[in-house]
């Protein structure tokens, strides 16, 4: 079974569990069968309606790029319930292990006397832990996804010309315009990015999500981005999946923003320059662009300049291994949303994105190059961020 199939199966089982638990609670409080069944039927009807809204069966309109009360009252609570109930169910399963062990080892009389207290403690602990995802999900929905962070990092480059000492590059990534990243919100982030007064602005993909009709709104919302040395970008997997790569490139061009698609441009100052390279989304996996890329970055080897710094805009951080082999000094990526739902403050391994890439967020270095993975500003799947706040990044170049 694929990872996606396992998640779907786990979700369906979790919903059956919570329905069964709800029925048990209703049975304790409502003795008559008919009112009890009426409550269950009403709950299932509301659930079915919200499910249909979430997955586009009704209530959705193409081209939605503004915040709507309808989405706040339907999509948002269902998304919160879906992810929280799944994680809560997994916690219940995990906690069932020590409860089973405690039950199995009840042999001496003294243990049998104490066992009700142990069972009660484990039940309470399970309830507390299972409720934590619902609290965290509410936080991530109402605050975490909007808690923008601006980070600044010094980047040492060996061949950096003296004219670029202190040169600043600002990165915006993973916009995902839609009802939970409306055009109005994007413009706020554009204003924040402009206030950081970077010399160069880069946009690293995923401007849309699944709706190609939102591309014009995304471009117009980002059109206010300004930098003295220009605004450049690359495209992401969602831009490829929705088939807007050519059209959105043209729309950006009309606004003075250049998408680099297997191309390079010299960034020049005081007679010196470095090479800025951009690529479309590349992946060796089957769920990458179609057809899958067999030789990552094979279309840019001739663009690399050996006696100058080379900076790569690549939405997918998995291109870093090949980029380092090619001698690309700095790769700027996005794609992962920092895990979006991450517990990396507990353990670096507790982020869903680690199932598909080792490069989830922040700095990575290996001989030949370095990579920074920006957490982006948008969300995918559920409009929730926890442990992975949205990010605007500024890089200050300096000579090694």
C-alpha positions as CSV (number, residue, x, y, z in Angstrom):
1,X,0.0,0.0,0.0
2,X,1.3,3.5,-0.9
3,X,1.8,6.2,1.8
4,X,-1.2,8.1,0.5
5,X,-3.3,5.0,0.6
6,X,-2.2,4.2,4.2
7,X,-3.2,7.8,5.2
8,X,-6.6,7.5,3.6
9,X,-7.2,4.1,5.3
10,X,-6.0,5.5,8.6
11,X,-8.3,8.5,8.3
12,X,-11.4,6.4,7.5
13,X,-10.7,4.1,10.5
14,X,-10.2,7.1,12.7
15,X,-13.6,8.5,11.7
16,X,-15.3,5.2,12.5
17,X,-13.6,5.3,15.9
18,X,-14.8,8.8,16.7
19,X,-18.3,8.0,15.5
20,X,-18.4,5.0,17.7
21,X,-17.0,7.0,20.7
22,X,-19.6,9.7,20.1
23,X,-22.4,7.1,20.0
24,X,-21.2,5.6,23.3
25,X,-21.2,9.1,24.9
26,X,-24.7,9.8,23.5
27,X,-25.9,6.4,24.8
28,X,-24.8,7.2,28.3
29,X,-26.7,10.5,28.4
30,X,-29.7,9.7,26.2
31,X,-31.6,6.6,27.2
32,X,-34.2,6.7,24.5
33,X,-33.1,5.3,21.2
34,X,-34.9,7.6,18.8
35,X,-33.4,10.9,20.0
36,X,-30.0,9.2,20.1
37,X,-30.3,8.1,16.5
38,X,-31.6,11.6,15.5
39,X,-28.5,13.2,16.9
40,X,-26.2,10.7,15.2
41,X,-28.1,11.2,11.9
42,X,-27.8,15.1,12.2
43,X,-24.1,14.8,12.9
44,X,-23.5,12.5,9.9
45,X,-25.5,15.0,7.7
46,X,-23.4,17.9,8.8
47,X,-20.2,15.8,8.4
48,X,-21.2,14.8,4.9
49,X,-21.9,18.4,3.9
50,X,-18.6,19.7,5.2
51,X,-16.8,16.7,3.6
52,X,-18.4,17.6,0.2
53,X,-17.4,21.3,0.6
54,X,-13.8,20.4,1.5
55,X,-13.3,18.1,-1.5
56,X,-15.1,20.4,-4.0
57,X,-18.4,18.5,-4.5
58,X,-20.4,21.7,-3.8
59,X,-20.0,25.2,-2.4
60,X,-16.7,25.8,-4.1
61,X,-16.1,28.4,-6.9
62,X,-13.2,28.4,-9.2
63,X,-10.9,31.4,-9.1
64,X,-11.4,32.1,-5.4
65,X,-8.6,34.4,-4.3
66,X,-10.3,36.3,-1.5
67,X,-11.2,35.3,2.1
68,X,-14.8,34.2,2.3
69,X,-17.0,33.6,5.4
70,X,-18.3,30.5,3.7
71,X,-14.8,28.9,3.8
72,X,-14.2,30.0,7.4
73,X,-17.4,28.3,8.5
74,X,-17.0,25.1,6.4
75,X,-13.6,24.2,5.0
76,X,-11.7,25.6,8.1
77,X,-13.5,23.6,10.8
78,X,-13.5,20.4,8.7
79,X,-9.8,20.7,8.0
80,X,-9.2,21.2,11.7
81,X,-11.3,18.2,12.6
82,X,-9.8,16.0,9.9
83,X,-6.1,16.4,10.9
84,X,-6.8,16.6,14.6
85,X,-9.0,13.5,14.7
86,X,-6.5,11.5,12.7
87,X,-3.5,12.4,15.0
88,X,-5.7,12.0,18.1
89,X,-6.7,8.5,16.9
90,X,-3.0,7.6,16.3
91,X,-2.3,8.7,19.9
92,X,-5.1,6.5,21.2
93,X,-3.6,3.5,19.3
94,X,-0.2,4.2,20.7
95,X,-1.5,4.5,24.3
96,X,-3.4,1.3,23.9
97,X,0.0,-0.5,24.0
98,X,0.9,0.3,27.6
99,X,-2.7,-0.3,28.6
100,X,-2.7,-3.7,27.1
101,X,0.6,-4.5,28.7
102,X,-0.7,-3.3,32.1
103,X,-3.7,-5.6,31.7
104,X,-1.7,-8.6,30.6
105,X,0.7,-8.5,33.6
106,X,-2.1,-8.4,36.2
107,X,-1.4,-11.6,38.1
108,X,-0.7,-11.2,41.8
109,X,-3.6,-10.2,44.1
110,X,-1.9,-7.0,45.0
111,X,-1.8,-6.0,41.3
112,X,-5.4,-6.8,40.8
113,X,-6.3,-4.5,43.7
114,X,-4.2,-1.7,42.2
115,X,-5.1,-2.3,38.6
116,X,-8.3,-0.1,38.5
117,X,-6.1,2.9,39.6
118,X,-3.6,2.2,36.9
119,X,-6.3,1.8,34.3
120,X,-7.8,5.0,35.4
121,X,-4.5,6.8,35.2
122,X,-3.8,5.4,31.7
123,X,-7.3,6.4,30.5
124,X,-6.9,9.9,31.8
125,X,-3.5,10.2,30.2
126,X,-4.9,8.9,26.9
127,X,-7.7,11.5,27.0
128,X,-5.3,14.3,27.7
129,X,-2.9,13.3,25.0
130,X,-5.6,12.6,22.4
131,X,-7.1,16.1,23.0
132,X,-3.7,17.8,22.4
133,X,-3.9,17.6,18.6
134,X,-7.3,19.4,18.7
135,X,-5.8,22.2,20.7
136,X,-2.7,22.4,18.6
137,X,-4.8,22.3,15.4
138,X,-6.9,25.3,16.6
139,X,-3.7,27.2,17.4
140,X,-2.3,26.4,13.9
141,X,-5.5,27.4,12.2
142,X,-6.2,30.7,14.0
143,X,-2.6,31.9,14.7
144,X,0.2,29.6,13.5
145,X,-0.4,30.0,9.8
146,X,-0.4,33.8,10.1
147,X,2.6,34.2,12.5
148,X,5.0,35.3,9.8
149,X,8.7,35.3,10.6
150,X,11.4,37.3,8.9
151,X,14.8,35.7,9.1
152,X,18.2,37.0,8.0
153,X,21.3,34.9,7.4
154,X,24.9,35.7,6.4
155,X,26.0,33.5,3.5
156,X,29.7,33.1,2.9
157,X,30.7,32.6,-0.8
158,X,34.3,32.0,-1.7
159,X,34.3,33.7,-5.1
160,X,32.1,36.6,-4.2
161,X,33.3,39.8,-5.9
162,X,34.0,42.7,-3.5
163,X,31.3,44.8,-5.1
164,X,28.7,42.3,-3.6
165,X,29.9,42.4,-0.1
166,X,26.8,42.8,2.0
167,X,24.5,42.3,-1.0
168,X,21.0,41.3,0.2
169,X,18.6,38.8,-1.4
170,X,15.0,38.4,-0.2
171,X,13.1,35.2,-0.8
172,X,9.3,34.6,-0.9
173,X,8.1,31.0,-1.6
174,X,5.1,28.8,-1.7
175,X,2.3,31.4,-2.1
176,X,-0.6,29.0,-2.7
177,X,-3.2,31.7,-3.3
178,X,-6.7,30.9,-2.3
179,X,-9.3,31.5,0.4
180,X,-6.8,30.9,3.2
181,X,-4.0,32.9,1.5
182,X,-6.1,35.6,-0.2
183,X,-4.7,38.3,-2.4
184,X,-5.1,40.8,0.4
185,X,-2.8,38.7,2.7
186,X,-0.2,38.3,0.0
187,X,0.0,42.0,-0.5
188,X,0.7,42.4,3.2
189,X,3.6,40.0,2.9
190,X,4.8,41.8,-0.2
191,X,4.9,45.0,1.8
192,X,6.9,43.3,4.5
193,X,9.4,41.9,2.0
194,X,9.8,45.4,0.4
195,X,10.4,47.0,3.8
196,X,13.4,44.7,4.3
197,X,15.1,46.7,1.5
198,X,16.8,43.8,-0.2
199,X,18.9,44.4,-3.3
200,X,17.4,41.4,-5.2
201,X,14.0,39.7,-4.8
202,X,13.5,36.0,-5.6
203,X,10.2,34.0,-5.8
204,X,10.6,30.3,-5.6
205,X,7.4,28.7,-6.9
206,X,4.0,27.3,-6.1
207,X,2.0,30.4,-6.8
208,X,-1.2,28.5,-7.3
209,X,-2.5,25.2,-5.7
210,X,-5.0,23.2,-7.8
211,X,-7.0,25.9,-9.5
212,X,-5.3,27.3,-12.7
213,X,-7.8,30.2,-12.8
214,X,-6.1,31.8,-9.8
215,X,-2.9,32.5,-11.6
216,X,-3.8,36.0,-12.6
217,X,-4.8,36.9,-9.1
218,X,-1.5,35.5,-7.8
219,X,0.6,37.5,-10.2
220,X,-1.4,40.7,-9.5
221,X,-0.9,40.2,-5.7
222,X,2.8,39.8,-6.2
223,X,3.2,42.6,-8.7
224,X,4.2,45.1,-6.1
225,X,7.4,43.3,-5.2
226,X,10.4,45.7,-5.8
227,X,14.2,45.4,-5.6
228,X,16.9,47.6,-7.2
229,X,18.5,44.6,-9.0
230,X,15.2,43.1,-10.1
231,X,12.8,40.4,-9.3
232,X,13.4,36.8,-10.5
233,X,11.8,33.5,-9.8
234,X,11.3,29.8,-10.6
235,X,8.2,27.6,-10.9
236,X,6.9,24.9,-8.5
237,X,5.2,21.6,-8.7
238,X,1.7,23.0,-8.4
239,X,2.4,25.4,-11.2
240,X,3.3,22.4,-13.3
241,X,0.4,20.2,-12.2
242,X,-2.1,22.9,-13.0
243,X,-0.5,23.5,-16.4
244,X,0.1,27.2,-15.9
245,X,3.9,27.3,-16.4
246,X,3.8,29.1,-19.7
247,X,0.9,31.3,-19.0
248,X,2.0,32.5,-15.6
249,X,5.5,33.1,-16.9
250,X,3.9,35.5,-19.4
251,X,1.8,37.2,-16.8
252,X,4.8,37.7,-14.6
253,X,6.8,39.1,-17.6
254,X,4.1,41.7,-18.1
255,X,4.7,42.8,-14.5
256,X,8.5,43.0,-14.9
257,X,9.2,39.8,-13.0
258,X,11.2,37.2,-14.8
259,X,10.8,33.5,-14.3
260,X,14.0,31.6,-15.0
261,X,13.2,28.3,-16.6
262,X,16.5,26.5,-17.3
263,X,18.0,29.9,-17.7
264,X,20.6,32.1,-16.1
265,X,21.1,35.9,-15.8
266,X,24.2,37.7,-14.6
267,X,23.5,40.1,-11.7
268,X,26.0,43.0,-12.2
269,X,27.3,45.7,-9.9
270,X,30.3,48.0,-10.4
271,X,31.6,45.8,-13.3
272,X,31.4,42.6,-11.3
273,X,28.8,39.9,-11.4
274,X,27.5,36.6,-10.2
275,X,25.3,34.0,-11.9
276,X,21.7,33.6,-11.0
277,X,20.1,30.3,-12.4
278,X,16.5,29.1,-12.2
279,X,14.8,25.8,-13.1
280,X,11.3,24.5,-13.3
281,X,10.3,21.9,-10.7
282,X,12.4,18.8,-11.0
283,X,12.0,15.5,-9.3
284,X,13.1,11.9,-9.7
285,X,9.8,10.7,-8.2
286,X,6.8,9.7,-10.1
287,X,4.6,12.3,-8.5
288,X,7.0,15.0,-9.8
289,X,6.5,16.7,-13.1
290,X,5.5,14.6,-16.1
291,X,7.6,13.0,-17.4
292,X,9.8,12.6,-14.4
293,X,13.3,14.2,-14.6
294,X,15.9,11.5,-15.1
295,X,19.0,13.6,-14.7
296,X,18.3,16.4,-12.1
297,X,19.7,19.7,-13.3
298,X,20.9,18.2,-16.5
299,X,19.6,21.2,-18.4
300,X,21.8,23.8,-16.6
301,X,25.3,22.4,-16.5
302,X,26.3,24.6,-19.4
303,X,25.0,27.7,-17.5
304,X,27.4,27.3,-14.5
305,X,30.3,29.7,-14.5
306,X,33.4,28.3,-12.7
307,X,35.1,31.6,-11.7
308,X,32.0,33.3,-10.3
309,X,29.5,32.5,-7.6
310,X,26.5,30.5,-8.9
311,X,23.1,30.8,-7.1
312,X,20.3,28.4,-8.0
313,X,16.6,29.0,-7.6
314,X,15.0,25.5,-7.5
315,X,11.6,24.9,-5.8
316,X,12.5,21.3,-5.0
317,X,15.3,21.0,-2.4
318,X,16.1,17.5,-3.6
319,X,18.1,19.0,-6.4
320,X,20.7,20.1,-3.8
321,X,22.7,16.8,-4.0
322,X,23.3,17.3,-7.7
323,X,23.7,21.1,-7.4
324,X,26.6,20.5,-4.9
325,X,28.2,18.1,-7.3
326,X,28.0,20.7,-10.0
327,X,29.6,23.3,-7.8
328,X,26.6,25.6,-7.4
329,X,27.6,27.7,-4.4
330,X,24.1,28.4,-3.0
331,X,20.7,26.8,-3.7
332,X,17.5,28.5,-2.6
333,X,14.4,26.2,-2.3
334,X,10.9,25.9,-0.8
335,X,8.3,23.2,-1.5
336,X,8.2,21.6,2.0
337,X,6.5,24.4,4.0
338,X,8.9,23.4,6.7
339,X,6.8,20.3,7.3
340,X,3.7,22.6,7.9
341,X,2.7,20.3,10.9
342,X,6.0,19.7,12.6
343,X,7.3,18.8,16.1
344,X,11.0,19.4,15.3
345,X,11.4,21.3,18.6
346,X,10.9,17.9,20.1
347,X,12.9,15.9,17.5
348,X,14.2,16.8,14.1
349,X,12.5,13.7,12.7
350,X,9.0,14.7,13.6
351,X,7.9,16.4,10.4
352,X,5.7,14.9,7.7
353,X,8.0,16.2,5.0
354,X,10.8,13.9,6.1
355,X,8.9,11.1,4.6
356,X,9.8,12.5,1.2
357,X,12.9,14.6,1.6
358,X,15.8,15.0,4.1
359,X,15.8,18.7,3.4
360,X,12.8,20.1,5.3
361,X,13.7,23.5,6.5
362,X,16.7,25.7,7.1
363,X,20.4,25.3,6.3
364,X,22.1,22.3,4.8
365,X,25.8,22.1,3.7
366,X,27.9,19.6,1.9
367,X,31.2,19.8,-0.1
368,X,30.5,22.0,-3.2
369,X,27.6,24.0,-2.0
370,X,25.0,25.0,0.6
371,X,21.2,25.0,0.6
372,X,18.5,27.0,2.4
373,X,14.9,25.7,2.4
374,X,12.4,28.5,3.0
375,X,9.2,27.5,4.8
376,X,7.0,29.6,2.5
377,X,3.9,31.6,3.4
378,X,1.0,29.4,2.2
379,X,-0.4,26.1,3.2
380,X,-1.6,22.9,1.4
381,X,-4.2,20.4,2.3
382,X,-5.3,22.0,5.6
383,X,-4.9,25.7,6.4
384,X,-2.9,24.9,9.5
385,X,0.7,25.5,10.5
386,X,2.2,24.2,13.7
387,X,5.9,24.2,14.5
388,X,6.6,25.6,11.1
389,X,5.6,29.3,10.9
390,X,5.5,31.1,7.5
391,X,8.8,32.7,6.6
392,X,10.3,35.5,4.6
393,X,14.1,35.1,4.3
394,X,16.9,37.6,3.7
395,X,20.4,36.4,2.8
396,X,23.3,38.8,3.2
397,X,26.2,37.7,1.0
398,X,29.8,38.0,2.3
399,X,33.2,36.9,1.2
400,X,34.4,33.7,2.8
